[in-house]
């Protein structure tokens, strides 16, 4: 049963309540004013309090406030016992922190019923607290596991570094794991391959879904395969392993060893942009002419790359839809029009910085809702 603190300056009332509680199997404690009640609460930690309101030294209102401040994360029901019947005074009891009240003279049956109700509320609160603590523990364990997995994943998907490659990029995952991936490598004959992939969704599922791409990409580049062969093999393999609802959008940029030929394949990604800084304008946009990887079989998949007519110092810009779908507090997207305007408002060496600054200004304090990747390659002929 429960440990109950009786607070009343009338010794007869305390004796009556003590008898009732003891008979019902509860352990009864007594205090004759509010200050002694606070002291007793600190030492004995009662589970339920029956609090008289009008008392010397410290009245019930003050005692209730102080005790509620001391309960920390425990739930200690306080039932106010008062001879007052004025509605405002009774409301004041609840405002001070009492959980219930009973006017004197009171019925033994009603009092014991209220105590039982208070015990049930305590049990419910205790259950909720235990569940909350377990949820928090599970969250901490999951976070620790994700942190470890993230470190392993980062090492396994570490991007290769190509000396002299005029590539600038910004990649910002929405969560711990990035569903976007940037891969770059050179073939034995000196051709450069740059691939940006955006897997379905975001977070861990998207990151796992994008992982097989890495091994296929690097293996085929090392063998000297063409861009057409690489995207064809990626599609074939991903069709085998992806569930129906999963796919990978991607852009592959291929640069010949002599840096005279630039070709791009776009499957399900936003338009690839060719920006000519010398004229301060966008020369061409290469839309997605293909399905994303992992959707179509070989007979409907189009692996051909589009050649770009570039000049020295042109910028080839490609990005994930997290850029244009960045939203402000009203849910409005940043959009392609703002993105293209920001590009033309920048100089060649500041394209990414200008775009990111513009997105940040547009979104304000809104939370990131998708993985964001923005890539800029500067042509050197």
Short mmCIF file of the C-alpha atoms (twelve columns), coordinates in Angstrom:
data_MODEL
# 
_entry.id   MODEL 
# 
loop_
_atom_site.group_PDB 
_atom_site.id 
_atom_site.type_symbol 
_atom_site.label_atom_id 
_atom_site.label_alt_id 
_atom_site.label_comp_id 
_atom_site.label_asym_id 
_atom_site.label_seq_id 
_atom_site.Cartn_x 
_atom_site.Cartn_y 
_atom_site.Cartn_z 
_atom_site.pdbx_PDB_model_num 
ATOM 1   C CA . UNK A 1   0.000   0.000  0.000   1 
ATOM 2   C CA . UNK A 2   1.010   3.669  0.009   1 
ATOM 3   C CA . UNK A 3   2.848   5.986  2.397   1 
ATOM 4   C CA . UNK A 4   0.426   8.875  3.041   1 
ATOM 5   C CA . UNK A 5   1.290   12.213 4.697   1 
ATOM 6   C CA . UNK A 6   -1.528  13.820 6.698   1 
ATOM 7   C CA . UNK A 7   -1.117  17.600 7.073   1 
ATOM 8   C CA . UNK A 8   -3.568  19.299 9.453   1 
ATOM 9   C CA . UNK A 9   -3.188  21.634 12.445  1 
ATOM 10  C CA . UNK A 10  -6.114  19.908 14.200  1 
ATOM 11  C CA . UNK A 11  -4.869  16.877 16.156  1 
ATOM 12  C CA . UNK A 12  -8.341  15.284 16.168  1 
ATOM 13  C CA . UNK A 13  -8.538  15.433 12.389  1 
ATOM 14  C CA . UNK A 14  -5.087  13.916 12.123  1 
ATOM 15  C CA . UNK A 15  -6.050  11.109 14.523  1 
ATOM 16  C CA . UNK A 16  -9.233  10.297 12.542  1 
ATOM 17  C CA . UNK A 17  -7.430  10.257 9.219   1 
ATOM 18  C CA . UNK A 18  -4.578  8.217  10.696  1 
ATOM 19  C CA . UNK A 19  -7.071  5.563  11.858  1 
ATOM 20  C CA . UNK A 20  -8.825  5.436  8.493   1 
ATOM 21  C CA . UNK A 21  -5.598  5.076  6.548   1 
ATOM 22  C CA . UNK A 22  -4.014  2.546  8.889   1 
ATOM 23  C CA . UNK A 23  -7.130  0.401  8.791   1 
ATOM 24  C CA . UNK A 24  -7.025  0.481  4.982   1 
ATOM 25  C CA . UNK A 25  -3.440  -0.805 5.078   1 
ATOM 26  C CA . UNK A 26  -1.619  2.458  4.341   1 
ATOM 27  C CA . UNK A 27  1.364   3.829  6.261   1 
ATOM 28  C CA . UNK A 28  0.396   7.207  7.774   1 
ATOM 29  C CA . UNK A 29  2.729   10.139 8.513   1 
ATOM 30  C CA . UNK A 30  1.640   13.350 10.240  1 
ATOM 31  C CA . UNK A 31  2.536   17.058 10.151  1 
ATOM 32  C CA . UNK A 32  0.726   19.894 11.919  1 
ATOM 33  C CA . UNK A 33  1.570   22.740 9.506   1 
ATOM 34  C CA . UNK A 34  2.864   23.403 6.015   1 
ATOM 35  C CA . UNK A 35  6.505   23.878 6.988   1 
ATOM 36  C CA . UNK A 36  6.623   20.568 8.857   1 
ATOM 37  C CA . UNK A 37  4.925   18.958 5.857   1 
ATOM 38  C CA . UNK A 38  7.691   20.198 3.543   1 
ATOM 39  C CA . UNK A 39  10.357  18.945 5.963   1 
ATOM 40  C CA . UNK A 40  8.659   15.568 6.261   1 
ATOM 41  C CA . UNK A 41  8.324   15.298 2.490   1 
ATOM 42  C CA . UNK A 42  12.072  15.809 2.068   1 
ATOM 43  C CA . UNK A 43  12.935  13.139 4.638   1 
ATOM 44  C CA . UNK A 44  10.241  10.499 4.273   1 
ATOM 45  C CA . UNK A 45  9.243   10.889 0.595   1 
ATOM 46  C CA . UNK A 46  5.522   10.063 1.012   1 
ATOM 47  C CA . UNK A 47  3.613   8.884  -2.047  1 
ATOM 48  C CA . UNK A 48  0.310   10.705 -1.378  1 
ATOM 49  C CA . UNK A 49  -0.422  13.890 0.621   1 
ATOM 50  C CA . UNK A 50  -3.666  14.951 2.290   1 
ATOM 51  C CA . UNK A 51  -3.237  18.709 2.741   1 
ATOM 52  C CA . UNK A 52  -5.313  20.996 4.941   1 
ATOM 53  C CA . UNK A 53  -5.366  24.566 3.614   1 
ATOM 54  C CA . UNK A 54  -5.823  26.932 6.586   1 
ATOM 55  C CA . UNK A 55  -2.895  26.321 8.971   1 
ATOM 56  C CA . UNK A 56  -0.426  28.394 11.019  1 
ATOM 57  C CA . UNK A 57  3.289   28.914 10.170  1 
ATOM 58  C CA . UNK A 58  2.746   27.957 6.514   1 
ATOM 59  C CA . UNK A 59  -0.648  27.452 4.921   1 
ATOM 60  C CA . UNK A 60  -1.559  24.691 2.504   1 
ATOM 61  C CA . UNK A 61  -1.264  26.848 -0.620  1 
ATOM 62  C CA . UNK A 62  2.399   27.622 0.058   1 
ATOM 63  C CA . UNK A 63  3.197   24.062 1.126   1 
ATOM 64  C CA . UNK A 64  1.655   22.603 -2.039  1 
ATOM 65  C CA . UNK A 65  3.770   24.875 -4.257  1 
ATOM 66  C CA . UNK A 66  6.997   24.009 -2.441  1 
ATOM 67  C CA . UNK A 67  6.307   20.273 -2.430  1 
ATOM 68  C CA . UNK A 68  5.474   20.246 -6.145  1 
ATOM 69  C CA . UNK A 69  8.823   21.932 -6.822  1 
ATOM 70  C CA . UNK A 70  10.554  19.154 -4.873  1 
ATOM 71  C CA . UNK A 71  8.849   16.219 -6.601  1 
ATOM 72  C CA . UNK A 72  11.255  16.427 -9.580  1 
ATOM 73  C CA . UNK A 73  10.128  13.720 -11.952 1 
ATOM 74  C CA . UNK A 74  8.023   11.801 -9.379  1 
ATOM 75  C CA . UNK A 75  4.242   12.096 -9.420  1 
ATOM 76  C CA . UNK A 76  3.014   12.755 -5.859  1 
ATOM 77  C CA . UNK A 77  -0.767  13.335 -5.753  1 
ATOM 78  C CA . UNK A 78  -1.889  16.050 -3.325  1 
ATOM 79  C CA . UNK A 79  -5.510  16.047 -2.193  1 
ATOM 80  C CA . UNK A 80  -6.530  19.353 -0.587  1 
ATOM 81  C CA . UNK A 81  -8.844  19.005 2.436   1 
ATOM 82  C CA . UNK A 82  -10.601 22.265 3.207   1 
ATOM 83  C CA . UNK A 83  -13.608 23.593 5.071   1 
ATOM 84  C CA . UNK A 84  -13.992 26.320 2.436   1 
ATOM 85  C CA . UNK A 85  -16.709 25.908 -0.159  1 
ATOM 86  C CA . UNK A 86  -16.101 29.092 -2.146  1 
ATOM 87  C CA . UNK A 87  -15.483 28.170 -5.791  1 
ATOM 88  C CA . UNK A 88  -12.607 30.643 -6.186  1 
ATOM 89  C CA . UNK A 89  -10.809 29.245 -3.150  1 
ATOM 90  C CA . UNK A 90  -11.282 25.688 -4.383  1 
ATOM 91  C CA . UNK A 91  -9.973  26.688 -7.805  1 
ATOM 92  C CA . UNK A 92  -6.969  28.265 -6.084  1 
ATOM 93  C CA . UNK A 93  -6.110  24.868 -4.579  1 
ATOM 94  C CA . UNK A 94  -5.772  23.406 -8.060  1 
ATOM 95  C CA . UNK A 95  -3.860  26.432 -9.363  1 
ATOM 96  C CA . UNK A 96  -1.295  25.957 -6.596  1 
ATOM 97  C CA . UNK A 97  -0.668  22.384 -7.734  1 
ATOM 98  C CA . UNK A 98  -3.167  20.227 -5.849  1 
ATOM 99  C CA . UNK A 99  -4.415  17.318 -7.915  1 
ATOM 100 C CA . UNK A 100 -7.836  17.068 -6.253  1 
ATOM 101 C CA . UNK A 101 -9.793  18.518 -3.333  1 
ATOM 102 C CA . UNK A 102 -12.400 17.440 -0.800  1 
ATOM 103 C CA . UNK A 103 -14.482 19.772 1.356   1 
ATOM 104 C CA . UNK A 104 -14.943 19.140 5.087   1 
ATOM 105 C CA . UNK A 105 -16.812 17.369 6.513   1 
ATOM 106 C CA . UNK A 106 -16.048 14.607 4.046   1 
ATOM 107 C CA . UNK A 107 -17.232 11.064 3.562   1 
ATOM 108 C CA . UNK A 108 -14.791 8.270  4.413   1 
ATOM 109 C CA . UNK A 109 -15.972 6.375  1.351   1 
ATOM 110 C CA . UNK A 110 -15.325 9.353  -0.951  1 
ATOM 111 C CA . UNK A 111 -11.902 10.034 0.595   1 
ATOM 112 C CA . UNK A 112 -10.760 6.428  0.204   1 
ATOM 113 C CA . UNK A 113 -12.090 6.399  -3.366  1 
ATOM 114 C CA . UNK A 114 -10.030 9.510  -4.164  1 
ATOM 115 C CA . UNK A 115 -6.935  7.909  -2.632  1 
ATOM 116 C CA . UNK A 116 -7.450  4.794  -4.762  1 
ATOM 117 C CA . UNK A 117 -7.880  6.985  -7.845  1 
ATOM 118 C CA . UNK A 118 -4.633  8.783  -6.942  1 
ATOM 119 C CA . UNK A 119 -2.845  5.426  -6.634  1 
ATOM 120 C CA . UNK A 120 -4.092  4.380  -10.077 1 
ATOM 121 C CA . UNK A 121 -2.809  7.661  -11.537 1 
ATOM 122 C CA . UNK A 122 0.548   7.023  -9.867  1 
ATOM 123 C CA . UNK A 123 0.741   3.575  -11.412 1 
ATOM 124 C CA . UNK A 124 -0.109  4.993  -14.826 1 
ATOM 125 C CA . UNK A 125 2.485   7.757  -14.447 1 
ATOM 126 C CA . UNK A 126 5.101   5.224  -13.363 1 
ATOM 127 C CA . UNK A 127 4.360   3.047  -16.402 1 
ATOM 128 C CA . UNK A 128 4.597   6.017  -18.755 1 
ATOM 129 C CA . UNK A 129 7.871   7.121  -17.144 1 
ATOM 130 C CA . UNK A 130 9.361   3.640  -17.513 1 
ATOM 131 C CA . UNK A 131 8.268   3.516  -21.153 1 
ATOM 132 C CA . UNK A 132 9.713   6.989  -21.730 1 
ATOM 133 C CA . UNK A 133 13.017  5.963  -20.157 1 
ATOM 134 C CA . UNK A 134 13.114  2.804  -22.266 1 
ATOM 135 C CA . UNK A 135 12.387  4.790  -25.426 1 
ATOM 136 C CA . UNK A 136 15.197  7.204  -24.571 1 
ATOM 137 C CA . UNK A 137 17.570  4.316  -23.896 1 
ATOM 138 C CA . UNK A 138 16.621  2.701  -27.207 1 
ATOM 139 C CA . UNK A 139 17.139  6.043  -28.963 1 
ATOM 140 C CA . UNK A 140 20.612  6.399  -27.464 1 
ATOM 141 C CA . UNK A 141 21.541  2.846  -28.454 1 
ATOM 142 C CA . UNK A 142 20.229  3.395  -31.992 1 
ATOM 143 C CA . UNK A 143 22.094  6.691  -32.284 1 
ATOM 144 C CA . UNK A 144 25.335  5.081  -31.132 1 
ATOM 145 C CA . UNK A 145 24.869  2.240  -33.623 1 
ATOM 146 C CA . UNK A 146 24.134  4.694  -36.422 1 
ATOM 147 C CA . UNK A 147 27.213  6.736  -35.543 1 
ATOM 148 C CA . UNK A 148 29.371  3.615  -35.757 1 
ATOM 149 C CA . UNK A 149 27.696  2.520  -38.984 1 
ATOM 150 C CA . UNK A 150 28.127  6.014  -40.412 1 
ATOM 151 C CA . UNK A 151 31.882  5.924  -39.789 1 
ATOM 152 C CA . UNK A 152 32.158  2.529  -41.467 1 
ATOM 153 C CA . UNK A 153 29.997  3.687  -44.389 1 
ATOM 154 C CA . UNK A 154 32.041  6.896  -44.790 1 
ATOM 155 C CA . UNK A 155 35.259  4.893  -45.044 1 
ATOM 156 C CA . UNK A 156 33.757  2.434  -47.502 1 
ATOM 157 C CA . UNK A 157 32.340  5.174  -49.736 1 
ATOM 158 C CA . UNK A 158 35.218  7.611  -49.470 1 
ATOM 159 C CA . UNK A 159 35.517  9.558  -52.723 1 
ATOM 160 C CA . UNK A 160 38.730  9.171  -54.685 1 
ATOM 161 C CA . UNK A 161 40.892  12.250 -55.051 1 
ATOM 162 C CA . UNK A 162 42.042  13.220 -58.552 1 
ATOM 163 C CA . UNK A 163 44.958  15.665 -58.644 1 
ATOM 164 C CA . UNK A 164 44.304  18.720 -60.740 1 
ATOM 165 C CA . UNK A 165 40.570  18.021 -61.119 1 
ATOM 166 C CA . UNK A 166 38.749  21.365 -61.201 1 
ATOM 167 C CA . UNK A 167 35.765  20.024 -59.301 1 
ATOM 168 C CA . UNK A 168 33.932  21.880 -56.551 1 
ATOM 169 C CA . UNK A 169 31.043  20.343 -54.666 1 
ATOM 170 C CA . UNK A 170 28.716  20.741 -51.691 1 
ATOM 171 C CA . UNK A 171 26.987  17.721 -50.171 1 
ATOM 172 C CA . UNK A 172 24.683  18.092 -47.176 1 
ATOM 173 C CA . UNK A 173 22.738  15.025 -45.960 1 
ATOM 174 C CA . UNK A 174 19.362  15.513 -44.319 1 
ATOM 175 C CA . UNK A 175 20.222  12.896 -41.700 1 
ATOM 176 C CA . UNK A 176 23.242  10.957 -40.501 1 
ATOM 177 C CA . UNK A 177 23.437  8.939  -43.729 1 
ATOM 178 C CA . UNK A 178 23.548  10.518 -47.167 1 
ATOM 179 C CA . UNK A 179 21.366  9.073  -49.914 1 
ATOM 180 C CA . UNK A 180 23.323  11.142 -52.465 1 
ATOM 181 C CA . UNK A 181 26.742  9.916  -53.562 1 
ATOM 182 C CA . UNK A 182 29.569  11.510 -55.533 1 
ATOM 183 C CA . UNK A 183 32.119  9.242  -57.228 1 
ATOM 184 C CA . UNK A 184 35.082  10.203 -59.387 1 
ATOM 185 C CA . UNK A 185 37.878  8.225  -60.986 1 
ATOM 186 C CA . UNK A 186 40.223  8.043  -63.970 1 
ATOM 187 C CA . UNK A 187 40.462  5.153  -66.395 1 
ATOM 188 C CA . UNK A 188 43.819  3.668  -67.464 1 
ATOM 189 C CA . UNK A 189 43.769  5.800  -70.651 1 
ATOM 190 C CA . UNK A 190 43.278  9.007  -68.636 1 
ATOM 191 C CA . UNK A 191 39.550  9.615  -69.180 1 
ATOM 192 C CA . UNK A 192 37.836  11.150 -66.153 1 
ATOM 193 C CA . UNK A 193 34.480  9.878  -64.870 1 
ATOM 194 C CA . UNK A 194 32.337  11.812 -62.366 1 
ATOM 195 C CA . UNK A 195 29.052  10.339 -61.130 1 
ATOM 196 C CA . UNK A 196 26.408  11.924 -58.892 1 
ATOM 197 C CA . UNK A 197 23.667  9.604  -57.660 1 
ATOM 198 C CA . UNK A 198 20.469  10.347 -55.751 1 
ATOM 199 C CA . UNK A 199 18.760  7.272  -54.302 1 
ATOM 200 C CA . UNK A 200 15.066  7.052  -53.462 1 
ATOM 201 C CA . UNK A 201 14.276  8.784  -50.164 1 
ATOM 202 C CA . UNK A 202 16.988  9.721  -47.701 1 
ATOM 203 C CA . UNK A 203 18.776  8.437  -44.612 1 
ATOM 204 C CA . UNK A 204 20.002  4.879  -44.048 1 
ATOM 205 C CA . UNK A 205 17.727  3.073  -46.594 1 
ATOM 206 C CA . UNK A 206 18.831  5.464  -49.354 1 
ATOM 207 C CA . UNK A 207 22.494  5.140  -48.348 1 
ATOM 208 C CA . UNK A 208 22.318  1.330  -48.414 1 
ATOM 209 C CA . UNK A 209 20.535  1.446  -51.761 1 
ATOM 210 C CA . UNK A 210 23.286  3.583  -53.290 1 
ATOM 211 C CA . UNK A 211 26.139  1.479  -51.949 1 
ATOM 212 C CA . UNK A 212 26.337  -1.189 -54.737 1 
ATOM 213 C CA . UNK A 213 26.889  1.601  -57.259 1 
ATOM 214 C CA . UNK A 214 30.319  2.389  -55.813 1 
ATOM 215 C CA . UNK A 215 31.839  -1.042 -56.487 1 
ATOM 216 C CA . UNK A 216 30.407  -1.270 -59.991 1 
ATOM 217 C CA . UNK A 217 31.527  2.253  -60.889 1 
ATOM 218 C CA . UNK A 218 35.136  1.936  -59.712 1 
ATOM 219 C CA . UNK A 219 35.536  -1.585 -61.071 1 
ATOM 220 C CA . UNK A 220 34.373  -0.627 -64.560 1 
ATOM 221 C CA . UNK A 221 36.367  2.611  -64.699 1 
ATOM 222 C CA . UNK A 222 39.517  0.711  -63.716 1 
ATOM 223 C CA . UNK A 223 38.847  -1.711 -66.571 1 
ATOM 224 C CA . UNK A 224 38.634  1.186  -69.035 1 
ATOM 225 C CA . UNK A 225 34.938  0.700  -69.839 1 
ATOM 226 C CA . UNK A 226 33.069  3.444  -71.683 1 
ATOM 227 C CA . UNK A 227 30.431  5.683  -70.100 1 
ATOM 228 C CA . UNK A 228 27.759  3.832  -72.074 1 
ATOM 229 C CA . UNK A 229 28.896  0.491  -70.675 1 
ATOM 230 C CA . UNK A 230 29.071  1.844  -67.129 1 
ATOM 231 C CA . UNK A 231 25.500  3.193  -66.994 1 
ATOM 232 C CA . UNK A 232 24.200  0.068  -68.752 1 
ATOM 233 C CA . UNK A 233 25.832  -2.207 -66.197 1 
ATOM 234 C CA . UNK A 234 24.679  -0.041 -63.299 1 
ATOM 235 C CA . UNK A 235 21.115  -0.231 -64.567 1 
ATOM 236 C CA . UNK A 236 21.262  -3.982 -65.167 1 
ATOM 237 C CA . UNK A 237 22.624  -4.701 -61.691 1 
ATOM 238 C CA . UNK A 238 20.268  -2.351 -59.878 1 
ATOM 239 C CA . UNK A 239 17.231  -3.801 -61.669 1 
ATOM 240 C CA . UNK A 240 18.275  -7.147 -60.186 1 
ATOM 241 C CA . UNK A 241 18.727  -5.993 -56.590 1 
ATOM 242 C CA . UNK A 242 16.339  -3.060 -56.106 1 
ATOM 243 C CA . UNK A 243 12.729  -3.587 -54.972 1 
ATOM 244 C CA . UNK A 244 10.089  -2.171 -57.314 1 
ATOM 245 C CA . UNK A 245 9.701   1.082  -55.388 1 
ATOM 246 C CA . UNK A 246 13.437  1.808  -55.268 1 
ATOM 247 C CA . UNK A 247 15.608  3.476  -57.929 1 
ATOM 248 C CA . UNK A 248 18.667  5.684  -58.382 1 
ATOM 249 C CA . UNK A 249 18.689  8.939  -60.317 1 
ATOM 250 C CA . UNK A 250 22.109  9.827  -61.655 1 
ATOM 251 C CA . UNK A 251 24.349  12.039 -63.771 1 
ATOM 252 C CA . UNK A 252 27.564  10.750 -65.352 1 
ATOM 253 C CA . UNK A 253 30.082  13.236 -66.721 1 
ATOM 254 C CA . UNK A 254 32.862  11.821 -68.902 1 
ATOM 255 C CA . UNK A 255 35.906  13.924 -69.802 1 
ATOM 256 C CA . UNK A 256 38.374  12.640 -72.380 1 
ATOM 257 C CA . UNK A 257 42.037  12.368 -71.457 1 
ATOM 258 C CA . UNK A 258 42.948  15.288 -73.753 1 
ATOM 259 C CA . UNK A 259 40.096  17.344 -72.224 1 
ATOM 260 C CA . UNK A 260 38.647  18.030 -75.646 1 
ATOM 261 C CA . UNK A 261 35.478  15.964 -75.352 1 
ATOM 262 C CA . UNK A 262 32.861  16.354 -72.601 1 
ATOM 263 C CA . UNK A 263 29.849  14.046 -72.501 1 
ATOM 264 C CA . UNK A 264 27.011  13.679 -70.043 1 
ATOM 265 C CA . UNK A 265 24.340  11.080 -69.264 1 
ATOM 266 C CA . UNK A 266 21.303  12.172 -67.242 1 
ATOM 267 C CA . UNK A 267 18.858  9.654  -65.837 1 
ATOM 268 C CA . UNK A 268 16.076  11.170 -63.723 1 
ATOM 269 C CA . UNK A 269 18.124  14.083 -62.346 1 
ATOM 270 C CA . UNK A 270 17.408  17.821 -62.771 1 
ATOM 271 C CA . UNK A 271 18.823  19.463 -65.916 1 
ATOM 272 C CA . UNK A 272 22.604  19.581 -66.217 1 
ATOM 273 C CA . UNK A 273 23.577  23.234 -66.699 1 
ATOM 274 C CA . UNK A 274 26.388  24.571 -68.902 1 
ATOM 275 C CA . UNK A 275 27.271  28.082 -67.701 1 
ATOM 276 C CA . UNK A 276 29.583  30.336 -69.711 1 
ATOM 277 C CA . UNK A 277 31.177  32.824 -67.360 1 
ATOM 278 C CA . UNK A 278 32.747  34.821 -70.204 1 
ATOM 279 C CA . UNK A 279 29.251  35.737 -71.395 1 
ATOM 280 C CA . UNK A 280 27.677  35.475 -67.931 1 
ATOM 281 C CA . UNK A 281 24.844  33.289 -69.165 1 
ATOM 282 C CA . UNK A 282 23.583  29.721 -69.262 1 
ATOM 283 C CA . UNK A 283 24.398  28.262 -72.686 1 
ATOM 284 C CA . UNK A 284 22.500  24.999 -72.546 1 
ATOM 285 C CA . UNK A 285 20.545  22.715 -70.217 1 
ATOM 286 C CA . UNK A 286 20.691  18.959 -70.662 1 
ATOM 287 C CA . UNK A 287 17.448  17.416 -69.417 1 
ATOM 288 C CA . UNK A 288 16.971  13.850 -68.304 1 
ATOM 289 C CA . UNK A 289 16.452  11.808 -71.451 1 
ATOM 290 C CA . UNK A 290 16.551  8.513  -69.584 1 
ATOM 291 C CA . UNK A 291 14.803  6.637  -66.817 1 
ATOM 292 C CA . UNK A 292 16.549  6.489  -63.426 1 
ATOM 293 C CA . UNK A 293 18.800  3.503  -62.856 1 
ATOM 294 C CA . UNK A 294 17.153  0.332  -61.574 1 
ATOM 295 C CA . UNK A 295 13.760  0.788  -63.267 1 
ATOM 296 C CA . UNK A 296 13.846  -0.231 -66.921 1 
ATOM 297 C CA . UNK A 297 15.114  -3.420 -68.528 1 
ATOM 298 C CA . UNK A 298 17.833  -3.344 -71.204 1 
ATOM 299 C CA . UNK A 299 15.366  -3.109 -74.102 1 
ATOM 300 C CA . UNK A 300 13.977  0.255  -72.917 1 
ATOM 301 C CA . UNK A 301 17.099  1.657  -71.252 1 
ATOM 302 C CA . UNK A 302 18.938  4.408  -73.205 1 
ATOM 303 C CA . UNK A 303 22.654  4.486  -72.307 1 
ATOM 304 C CA . UNK A 304 23.886  7.042  -74.885 1 
ATOM 305 C CA . UNK A 305 25.691  10.138 -73.632 1 
ATOM 306 C CA . UNK A 306 25.151  13.685 -74.905 1 
ATOM 307 C CA . UNK A 307 28.224  15.631 -76.044 1 
ATOM 308 C CA . UNK A 308 28.632  19.176 -74.767 1 
ATOM 309 C CA . UNK A 309 30.023  22.002 -76.900 1 
ATOM 310 C CA . UNK A 310 32.191  23.670 -74.271 1 
ATOM 311 C CA . UNK A 311 34.762  26.426 -74.101 1 
ATOM 312 C CA . UNK A 312 37.598  26.963 -71.667 1 
ATOM 313 C CA . UNK A 313 36.424  28.113 -68.201 1 
ATOM 314 C CA . UNK A 314 32.816  27.030 -68.783 1 
ATOM 315 C CA . UNK A 315 31.107  25.506 -65.739 1 
ATOM 316 C CA . UNK A 316 29.248  22.212 -65.946 1 
ATOM 317 C CA . UNK A 317 26.791  22.188 -63.040 1 
ATOM 318 C CA . UNK A 318 24.668  19.263 -61.884 1 
ATOM 319 C CA . UNK A 319 22.747  18.709 -58.670 1 
ATOM 320 C CA . UNK A 320 20.167  16.658 -56.784 1 
ATOM 321 C CA . UNK A 321 16.553  17.739 -56.460 1 
ATOM 322 C CA . UNK A 322 17.205  18.628 -52.810 1 
ATOM 323 C CA . UNK A 323 18.544  21.948 -54.153 1 
ATOM 324 C CA . UNK A 324 15.432  23.118 -56.017 1 
ATOM 325 C CA . UNK A 325 13.053  21.481 -53.523 1 
ATOM 326 C CA . UNK A 326 14.507  23.305 -50.537 1 
ATOM 327 C CA . UNK A 327 11.448  24.930 -48.939 1 
ATOM 328 C CA . UNK A 328 10.763  28.033 -46.872 1 
ATOM 329 C CA . UNK A 329 8.540   28.194 -43.786 1 
ATOM 330 C CA . UNK A 330 5.417   28.399 -46.002 1 
ATOM 331 C CA . UNK A 331 6.363   25.218 -47.872 1 
ATOM 332 C CA . UNK A 332 7.270   27.056 -51.097 1 
ATOM 333 C CA . UNK A 333 10.110  25.455 -53.083 1 
ATOM 334 C CA . UNK A 334 13.278  27.347 -53.991 1 
ATOM 335 C CA . UNK A 335 12.682  26.163 -57.538 1 
ATOM 336 C CA . UNK A 336 14.654  25.995 -60.780 1 
ATOM 337 C CA . UNK A 337 14.027  29.625 -61.773 1 
ATOM 338 C CA . UNK A 338 15.662  30.986 -58.602 1 
ATOM 339 C CA . UNK A 339 18.479  28.464 -58.986 1 
ATOM 340 C CA . UNK A 340 19.298  29.535 -62.565 1 
ATOM 341 C CA . UNK A 341 19.061  33.215 -61.638 1 
ATOM 342 C CA . UNK A 342 21.544  32.661 -58.798 1 
ATOM 343 C CA . UNK A 343 23.976  30.962 -61.194 1 
ATOM 344 C CA . UNK A 344 23.888  33.880 -63.628 1 
ATOM 345 C CA . UNK A 345 24.331  36.311 -60.728 1 
ATOM 346 C CA . UNK A 346 27.618  34.701 -59.765 1 
ATOM 347 C CA . UNK A 347 31.128  34.691 -61.146 1 
ATOM 348 C CA . UNK A 348 32.683  31.419 -62.252 1 
ATOM 349 C CA . UNK A 349 34.640  30.853 -59.045 1 
ATOM 350 C CA . UNK A 350 31.651  31.585 -56.815 1 
ATOM 351 C CA . UNK A 351 28.768  29.658 -58.395 1 
ATOM 352 C CA . UNK A 352 28.299  27.175 -55.547 1 
ATOM 353 C CA . UNK A 353 28.826  29.796 -52.841 1 
ATOM 354 C CA . UNK A 354 26.322  32.160 -54.478 1 
ATOM 355 C CA . UNK A 355 23.674  29.448 -54.899 1 
ATOM 356 C CA . UNK A 356 24.044  28.148 -51.335 1 
ATOM 357 C CA . UNK A 357 23.851  31.667 -49.910 1 
ATOM 358 C CA . UNK A 358 20.706  32.333 -51.949 1 
ATOM 359 C CA . UNK A 359 19.093  29.072 -50.779 1 
ATOM 360 C CA . UNK A 360 19.900  29.840 -47.150 1 
ATOM 361 C CA . UNK A 361 18.402  33.315 -47.463 1 
ATOM 362 C CA . UNK A 362 15.274  31.908 -49.135 1 
ATOM 363 C CA . UNK A 363 14.704  29.066 -46.633 1 
ATOM 364 C CA . UNK A 364 15.463  31.079 -43.492 1 
ATOM 365 C CA . UNK A 365 15.146  28.889 -40.415 1 
ATOM 366 C CA . UNK A 366 13.277  26.060 -42.163 1 
ATOM 367 C CA . UNK A 367 14.674  22.577 -41.598 1 
ATOM 368 C CA . UNK A 368 16.361  20.702 -44.430 1 
ATOM 369 C CA . UNK A 369 13.912  18.211 -45.937 1 
ATOM 370 C CA . UNK A 370 16.139  16.238 -48.320 1 
ATOM 371 C CA . UNK A 371 19.767  15.467 -49.132 1 
ATOM 372 C CA . UNK A 372 21.364  18.389 -50.969 1 
ATOM 373 C CA . UNK A 373 24.180  17.953 -53.506 1 
ATOM 374 C CA . UNK A 374 25.582  20.596 -55.849 1 
ATOM 375 C CA . UNK A 375 28.519  19.888 -58.201 1 
ATOM 376 C CA . UNK A 376 30.499  22.293 -60.408 1 
ATOM 377 C CA . UNK A 377 33.193  21.235 -62.870 1 
ATOM 378 C CA . UNK A 378 35.268  23.954 -64.543 1 
ATOM 379 C CA . UNK A 379 36.311  23.153 -68.101 1 
ATOM 380 C CA . UNK A 380 40.031  23.144 -68.874 1 
ATOM 381 C CA . UNK A 381 40.861  22.647 -72.536 1 
# 
